């Protein structure tokens, strides 16, 4: 595995290698991806593509601090710049940050976030190439923009392909898709393996990470339905050891789902094993055999760790966007559109949030159980 290069101290001097940028000039690139964990992980594929194309370029990543663990140790990223969400709300701090970015002397800015705040950062940077997505209110910030695709061409899905197409602003020969990866050391994984053993986990028995709740109510499968599917899971995997993943403030909701499960299922759920940090979750997840639950950042992390996933999409989020590298075997997801396609053909691109709860009710567990059974059978668990 290629080790991350040391950051050059003298970043403004020409690079003697012609591979830094066409024509021989040194290339320094900043990718901006403010937002959630899944977005930051997915956008990290751009670094692998850029490193292979421009091996001597200096590559920086601007992200929110809480998302850093999903890209730590990434061998293709030279420097991570943490952007606290509060900076944009404080004019003095924001101006200071803009000056910092300008002083970095980037030659290229790739703004995947493409909102007003990130657009201002891109524009103020002074970079001669500024790439982003086409939006009426941010178009002025970029030298070239790209339109979001509506249909995927690969198994990577739209979340992958939309990001990769922005690289065409540098060269037409980048691949259409790459798989996100999380890099953890064997020592880190072993440390958490020993910790799990002390917490009562049997490593020789299947361990399942359950995304029992999504990042919000809008992205969470109804609790009573989730409990029913957990009971079904235990029927197929009688020796399953289930870890719940949820945000700290969601504990009461998670406990409520636990209470709705059959007693036999409850006995196989380890509520006391919980990591409040993202890094801790990643290392627990790396020791699991599969992921089951709501689609979101947790599912994307499991995919990046090469662990099988079965995820349930929110009705208001189009499946073809976040259904990344699914093959109906190792990686499977469910969306209401799979069962009621006509409903989605006649609707706008996004349902209103007010309709989400009613749409979730249509996705009852009985519709999912057959697909879940096939998933377990393919994995031979």
Secondary structure in CASP SS format (residue, H / E / C, confidence):
PFRMAT SS
TARGET T0000
AUTHOR 0000-0000-0000
METHOD secondary structure of the structure
MODEL  1
X C 1.00
X C 1.00
X C 1.00
X C 1.00
X C 1.00
X C 1.00
X C 1.00
X C 1.00
X C 1.00
X C 1.00
X C 1.00
X C 1.00
X C 1.00
X C 1.00
X C 1.00
X C 1.00
X C 1.00
X C 1.00
X C 1.00
X C 1.00
X C 1.00
X C 1.00
X C 1.00
X C 1.00
X C 1.00
X C 1.00
X C 1.00
X E 1.00
X E 1.00
X E 1.00
X E 1.00
X E 1.00
X C 1.00
X C 1.00
X C 1.00
X C 1.00
X H 1.00
X H 1.00
X H 1.00
X H 1.00
X H 1.00
X H 1.00
X H 1.00
X C 1.00
X H 1.00
X H 1.00
X H 1.00
X H 1.00
X H 1.00
X H 1.00
X H 1.00
X H 1.00
X H 1.00
X C 1.00
X C 1.00
X C 1.00
X C 1.00
X E 1.00
X E 1.00
X E 1.00
X E 1.00
X E 1.00
X E 1.00
X C 1.00
X H 1.00
X H 1.00
X H 1.00
X H 1.00
X H 1.00
X H 1.00
X C 1.00
X C 1.00
X C 1.00
X C 1.00
X C 1.00
X C 1.00
X C 1.00
X C 1.00
X E 1.00
X E 1.00
X E 1.00
X E 1.00
X C 1.00
X C 1.00
X H 1.00
X H 1.00
X H 1.00
X H 1.00
X H 1.00
X C 1.00
X H 1.00
X H 1.00
X H 1.00
X H 1.00
X H 1.00
X H 1.00
X H 1.00
X H 1.00
X H 1.00
X H 1.00
X H 1.00
X H 1.00
X H 1.00
X C 1.00
X C 1.00
X C 1.00
X C 1.00
X E 1.00
X E 1.00
X E 1.00
X E 1.00
X C 1.00
X C 1.00
X C 1.00
X C 1.00
X H 1.00
X H 1.00
X H 1.00
X H 1.00
X H 1.00
X H 1.00
X H 1.00
X H 1.00
X H 1.00
X C 1.00
X C 1.00
X C 1.00
X C 1.00
X E 1.00
X E 1.00
X E 1.00
X E 1.00
X E 1.00
X C 1.00
X C 1.00
X C 1.00
X C 1.00
X C 1.00
X H 1.00
X H 1.00
X H 1.00
X C 1.00
X C 1.00
X E 1.00
X E 1.00
X E 1.00
X C 1.00
X C 1.00
X C 1.00
X C 1.00
X C 1.00
X C 1.00
X C 1.00
X C 1.00
X C 1.00
X C 1.00
X C 1.00
X H 1.00
X H 1.00
X H 1.00
X H 1.00
X H 1.00
X H 1.00
X H 1.00
X H 1.00
X H 1.00
X H 1.00
X H 1.00
X H 1.00
X C 1.00
X C 1.00
X C 1.00
X C 1.00
X C 1.00
X C 1.00
X C 1.00
X C 1.00
X C 1.00
X C 1.00
X C 1.00
X C 1.00
X C 1.00
X C 1.00
X C 1.00
X C 1.00
X H 1.00
X H 1.00
X H 1.00
X H 1.00
X H 1.00
X H 1.00
X H 1.00
X H 1.00
X H 1.00
X H 1.00
X H 1.00
X H 1.00
X H 1.00
X C 1.00
X C 1.00
X C 1.00
X C 1.00
X C 1.00
X C 1.00
X C 1.00
X C 1.00
X E 1.00
X E 1.00
X E 1.00
X E 1.00
X E 1.00
X C 1.00
X C 1.00
X C 1.00
X C 1.00
X C 1.00
X H 1.00
X H 1.00
X H 1.00
X C 1.00
X C 1.00
X C 1.00
X H 1.00
X H 1.00
X H 1.00
X H 1.00
X H 1.00
X H 1.00
X H 1.00
X H 1.00
X H 1.00
X H 1.00
X H 1.00
X H 1.00
X H 1.00
X H 1.00
X C 1.00
X C 1.00
X C 1.00
X C 1.00
X E 1.00
X E 1.00
X E 1.00
X E 1.00
X C 1.00
X C 1.00
X C 1.00
X H 1.00
X H 1.00
X H 1.00
X H 1.00
X H 1.00
X H 1.00
X H 1.00
X H 1.00
X H 1.00
X H 1.00
X H 1.00
X H 1.00
X H 1.00
X C 1.00
X C 1.00
X H 1.00
X H 1.00
X H 1.00
X H 1.00
X C 1.00
X C 1.00
X E 1.00
X C 1.00
X C 1.00
X C 1.00
X C 1.00
X C 1.00
X C 1.00
X C 1.00
X C 1.00
X H 1.00
X H 1.00
X H 1.00
X H 1.00
X H 1.00
X H 1.00
X H 1.00
X H 1.00
X H 1.00
X C 1.00
X C 1.00
X C 1.00
X E 1.00
X E 1.00
X E 1.00
X E 1.00
X E 1.00
X C 1.00
X C 1.00
X H 1.00
X H 1.00
X H 1.00
X H 1.00
X H 1.00
X H 1.00
X H 1.00
X H 1.00
X C 1.00
X C 1.00
X C 1.00
X E 1.00
X E 1.00
X E 1.00
X E 1.00
X E 1.00
X C 1.00
X C 1.00
X C 1.00
X C 1.00
X C 1.00
X C 1.00
X H 1.00
X H 1.00
X H 1.00
X H 1.00
X C 1.00
X C 1.00
X C 1.00
X C 1.00
X C 1.00
X C 1.00
X C 1.00
X C 1.00
X E 1.00
X E 1.00
X E 1.00
X E 1.00
X C 1.00
X H 1.00
X H 1.00
X H 1.00
X C 1.00
X C 1.00
X H 1.00
X H 1.00
X H 1.00
X H 1.00
X H 1.00
X C 1.00
X C 1.00
X C 1.00
X C 1.00
X C 1.00
X C 1.00
X C 1.00
X H 1.00
X H 1.00
X H 1.00
X H 1.00
X H 1.00
X H 1.00
X H 1.00
X H 1.00
X H 1.00
X H 1.00
X C 1.00
X C 1.00
X H 1.00
X H 1.00
X H 1.00
X H 1.00
X H 1.00
X H 1.00
X H 1.00
X H 1.00
X H 1.00
X H 1.00
X H 1.00
X H 1.00
X H 1.00
X H 1.00
X H 1.00
X C 1.00
X C 1.00
END
